Amino acid sequence: MDTGDIFAREKLLIGEEKFHEAAEKCVLIAGLGGVGGACFQSLVRAGINNFILIDGDEVEPTNINRQVIANKNTVSMRKVDAAKEMALSINPNAKVQVVDAIISKENLSELLSPEIIKSVDYIVDAIDDIAAKTELAAAAKKYGIDIISSMATGKRLDPSKLTLGDVYDVKGAFAKKLKKAYREAGINSEEVVYSTESQIADFYENPENKISSIAFVPIAAGNLMAARVFKKIIKM
């Protein structure tokens, strides 16, 4: 083992064979906000080399408080470009394909073309739109691809209240709407990361109904997703 190897500590933990097994896998990450960006960073640091990133937004100043791809140097960059730049600064050997688009029910079949789908080993759903989440889950089911989805992480402070479970175990307004959409689409189960913490009321009046958020919960949720994806990939 080369002591200059950036993954030397990881190989001590899981061994060369499992490390190289993980490195060859391809993970598709939809959504590069607080959850998706953190998940992506951790998977890059875990040595996975192949990614497909889908996001149609740019980095804004208000992203800096909770999104790992956001800083004063990346404001106004496209999120997919900022994420790719971050990945290559960690591991120059990473192969990152970017799709600068917001997933919708109408465009998903185009974004997830047969050429893309056949290369994907795992899907990480870190988007907020219920219709898009449903279409992504349906595509995963259709093609037999493992998927993990994030539920709402806004209006919360305590990362210790995060847990893994099935979407149908989750309570709350967002989960209720998503479960209804899933039932209608014939989706009977999906692994999710969710919080059992009650949502906190906003301190200030919020006429634009922005989702208040802080780094602790979305970043922890992204790391929990990354750990789950990695452990399933290497079968540990």
Salt bridges, closest charged atoms under 4 A:
ASP5 OD2 - LYS11 NZ 2.41
GLU16 OE1 - LYS11 NZ 3.87
GLU16 OE1 - HIS20 NE2 3.06
GLU58 OE1 - ARG78 NH1 3.91
ASP100 OD2 - ARG78 NE 2.89
ASP125 OD2 - LYS133 NZ 2.86
ASP158 OD2 - LYS161 NZ 3.83
GLU184 OE2 - LYS180 NZ 2.71
GLU191 OE2 - ARG228 NE 2.71
ASP202 OD2 - LYS155 NZ 2.97
